[in-house]
Amino acid sequence: MKKLFASLILLLAFNPACGGQGLQISVLSRYRAKQMELKPLPTQALVVHVSHETFVLEPDSSHAMAIIRIAAGQLSMDIDGQHVAAKSIRATGRTGAADFVLTVPGRVSRHYFGTLAVVAHRSVLSAIVTMDLETAVASVVQAETEPQTPIEALKAQAVVTRSYFVAAKGRHQGFDFCDLAHCQVLRGRPAPESSAMRATAATRGLVLMYANKPFAAMFTRSCAGRTRTPAEDGLPYSGYPYFPVICDYCRKNPFRWTRTISAEDAARLAKGENGRLALCRRLGWNAIPSDDFTMRTDGHRIVLNAEGQGHGIGLCQRGAEAMAESGANFCAILAHYFPNTSLGRRSE
């Protein structure tokens, strides 16, 4: 199987929508920030464009931070001792993309590489980072995997993540993707020597193909012993039918969970994955860990007995880790979880 799948790696020169333009990713939206702080890294300056003015944030100087605020729907920035009103704020390096740190005070601070745009949106700050595809892939691989994940499983994750970015661009109005589970979790740029960066570099440009086209590949934390199809979760799909496959590791080592919920909430689960996600947004992301459950009535409450984590579609991360630990390479892992597909190389 490994040799067969490896032989299907096609050096294709198609032009996906993301091309050389980069991916526009909305970041830190979950914090609904009224204030953000922007700083350069010690290695380079940041050029900040506000209205018709330009400022330079020099590293390790007294002018090394810009404070961005929104009040009464109006955007403004404090920088270099000045208070400047603005409709939008942009930050770049002197020659394009740059490393920078964006902070929501008291909540989170993250390092990104790319260019930044900040606008007012529904009375909060909306920050959009435009980054190159491979930086985005490495950032997601680090955020969506466990620290001890074997390198071949990380390579498989990198290909799946890249395939999603290439084939699903434009999921949001005004930007391509968000940094939440709605798209793919992204928390910032990994260190150059990190396993996520190494796995991304080793698979650079590779995407999953079906019927000679890249498709938006999906992944799940644990599949409960058999991967599911979008139809089973009440989801539409296109590009790839997601054949269900057996996952030996999860079948032998199931992740089991039990929850007790109201009858009203249980009725919402009839909507499939969308219903589950709606409940998780309201009750917490671990409220209903997966879609693979059975129900029983206990008085006025409903008890869910279940296995798995996530929607169960596509690459099973726990299964991929086990396959990698047993000696499988990333090609074999992808061939197992995505039958009847091939690998294509996205042109640079």
N, C-alpha and C positions, 0 to 999 in steps of 0.2 A: 504493500500500500504506500509506503514512504517513497519508493522509487517511482511508482506510478504517478503520484501526485506531484513529485518534484519535476517530472518530465512535462507536466502541464503548465509550468511557469512560462507565461507568454510575455515576450518583450513587445508590448503594444504601445503605440504612440497616439493615444487619444487625448483630447483636450477637455478635461473636466472643468466645470464652472469655476472652481476655485483658482485655477490657473496661477498666474503670478501675482494676482491681486491680494492674496492673503485671505484669511478667514476673519470675519468680524464677530467677536464673541463678547456678549454682555457678561460682565463680572460683578460680583458682590451685590447683586440685586436683592438677595434674600435679606440683607440688613436694612433695606429701605433707608439709606443714609441721608441725613441732612447736612453732614459735613464729611469731607475726605481730606487727607493729607497726601501730597505728592512729593516724593524725594528721588533724586538720582542715586545711583550706586557710586561708590568711590572711583570707579574706572572711567566714567564719562559724564559729560554735562547733558542736561535736558533743555531743549528749546521749547518754551511755552508760548503759544499764540492765543491771545485774548483780544477779541474785537479787532482793532487795527494796530494793536501793540504787540511787541515781541519781547519776552524776557528770557534770560538764561539762568537756569539753576546750576550753579557750579558746585561740584562735590567738595565736601569738607570746607565750606565757607559759611559766612554769616547769612548768605542768601541761598541756602540749600533746601528750602522747603516752600511749597505753595499750599495754602489752605483754601479749599474750595467749599463754598457754602450755598445753600438754597434757603431762602426765606420769602414767604408770601409768593411763592412760585417764581421768584427772581434769582438768577444765578449770579454769583460774584466770586472774586478771588482776592485773597490777601497775599501779596508777593513783593519782595524787595521793599518793604515799608509802604507799599501802596495798596489801596483798596480799589479794585477795578470791577465794574459791572460788565456782564457779558451775556450773550445769547448762547454761546458755546465756548468750550476751551479745548485746545488741542495741544498735545505734547509729543515731541519727536526727538531723535538724536540730531546731531548736526548734519548728518548725511542720510537719515532715514530712521530705521528701527533702533531702539535703545533699550537698555535695561533700566527699570525703574521700580520703585516700591510704592504701592498704593495702600493707604491705611484708612480704615473706618475707626476713629479713636475709641479705645476701650473695647473693641470688638475683634478686629482682625487686621493683619498686615500681610501683604503678599507681594512677591517679586514676579514681575512679568517682563517679557521681552517682546517689543513691538512698538506700535504707536498708540496713543491714547486719545479718545474723544470723550468729553463729559458734557452732558446736556441736562436740562431740567425735564423731568417726566412725571406727571401726576404728583407734583409737590415733593418729589424726592430726586436725588442725584442718580443719573443713569450713566454708567461708565462702560465704554465699549473699547476693547483692545483689539486692534488689527494685528494679527501675528501670522507668521508663515505656517504652512501645513505641518511640517515636521516638528516645530516647537509645540504646536497644539497637541499633536499625537503624543509626544513625550510627556507633556503635562497631564494628559488624561491617563496615560498608562500608570504614572506614579500615583495619581489620586484614586484610581479605580481598582488597584491591586493591593495585596498584602505585602509587607516588607520582605517576607521570606520566600516570595514566589520565585520558582526556578526560571532561569533566563529563557528557556525555550517556550515556556508558558507566557512570559512577558512578550516575546516576539509574536506569538499568536495574537495576544491582546493588541499589540501595535498594529498588526495588519487589519484586525477587525475595526479598531478605532479609526484608522485611516480610511478604510472603506466607507464607514459611516459619514465621515466628513466630506469625502469626495462626492458621494451619491445623494446626500440629503441636505445640501446647502440651501439656505433660505427658509429655515423652519419658522423664523420669526419675522415680523414686519420691522424693518429698520436695521436688522442685523441678522447674521446667519444662524448663530447658535447661542445658547446660554451656558453657564457653567454649572447648571443644576442637573439632577437626575432626569429631568424632562428631555435633555439632550444627552450630554455626557459630563460627569463631574470633572471639573478642572480647577485646581487650586493654585497654580503658579508654576513657574519654570523650574524644572529639576536641576540639580547640580550637574555639571558636565560629566563627572565621573560616575553618576548614578546608574543603577541597573536599567532604569526606565530610558535614559538617554542611550545607553548601549544597545538595548533591544530595538529602539527606534532607528538608530543608525544602521543596524544590521539588516533591517528590513526596508530600508529607505525606498519609498515609491511603490511598494507592493500593495495591491488591493485585491480583494476577492471579486471574482467575475462569475456571472451566470448568464448564459445565452449571449456571451461576448460583450456584456456590459457590467460595469461595477454596480454593486448594490449596497444599500445601507445595512450593513451587517449588525446584528444585535448580540448582546451577551447578557448573562445572568450569573449571580453568585453561586447558586446551587440548583440543580434541575430536578431533584427528587427521584433520580434514577432513570428518567426518560425526558428528553427535551420536548417542549410543547410547540404547537403551531400557533400563529397569530389568531387563527379562527377559534381555537380552543379558549383563548383569552379575550375573545370579542373584539379583536383589533383588525383593522384593514391592513393589507399588505400588498406590495407590488415589487417586482424585480426578482424575487426569489421565494419559492413556496415553503421553505423551512420544513424539510422532511424530519419527522420525529426520529431520534436515534437513542439507543440505549447508552447510558453512562454507568459503567461498571462501578466506579468509585462511589457515586452517590447512591446507587442501588444497595451497595454493601454497607455504606456508612451514611445513612440518611440524616439530614439535619431536621429534627422534629420540633414542632412547637404547638402550643395550645393557647387559645385566646377566648375570652368570654366577652361578648358584645351584645348590644341591644338588638331587638328584632328589627327595629327601624334601620339600624346600620347594616344588619345582615341583608336586608332587602336591597340595599345599594350595591352589594357585592354581585348581584345578578347582572350588573352591567359589565362584568368582567374586569379586565385590567384597569380600565378607566374608573370604574367604581372603587376598586381597591386603592388606586392612587388618590382619589378624592377623599377617602376616609383617612389615608395616611397624612395628607396635608392638614387635616383637621385634628387628628388624634396623635400624630407623631409618626415618623417614618418607619418605626419598628412595630407599629400597631397591628398590621396584617402583613407579615413578612413575605408571603407568596400567594399565588393563585391556586395552588394544588392542595385543597382542603376538603373536608367533609363537615357537615353541620349536624348538630343534635340539639334538641330543645331541653333546657333545664329551667323549669318554671317560666318566668317571663324573659329569660335571657337565652342567648344562643351560644353554644360552645363550638368552637372551631378546632378540629384536630387536623394537623397538616404536616407536610414535609416541604423542604426547599426554601430558597431565599430568592426573591425576585420573580420576574414573569416566566422564567423557565425556557425562554426562546433563544436559540442560537448557541454560541459558545458557553459552555458551563465552566466557570473559572475553577471551581474545586476539582472537577474532572480533568481539566487541562493541566492543573498543577500535578495531579497524580500521574497522568500520562508522561509528563516531563520528568518526574522523579523516577519513572520506570524506564527512561531512555528514549522516549519518543521526541522527535524534533518538531519544530513548529509546523512544518508542512503536514506531518502525519496528524497532528492535533486538529488542524483546520480541515483536513480531509475527512476526519471522523465526524466533526460537528456540523460541517457544511457539505453534505454529499452532493455530487454532480456539479461541483464548482471547480474553477481553476484560479490560478494566480496570474494577475496581469501587472505590468509595471506602468505606473503613471508617468507620462513624460514630464520632464522638468520644465 
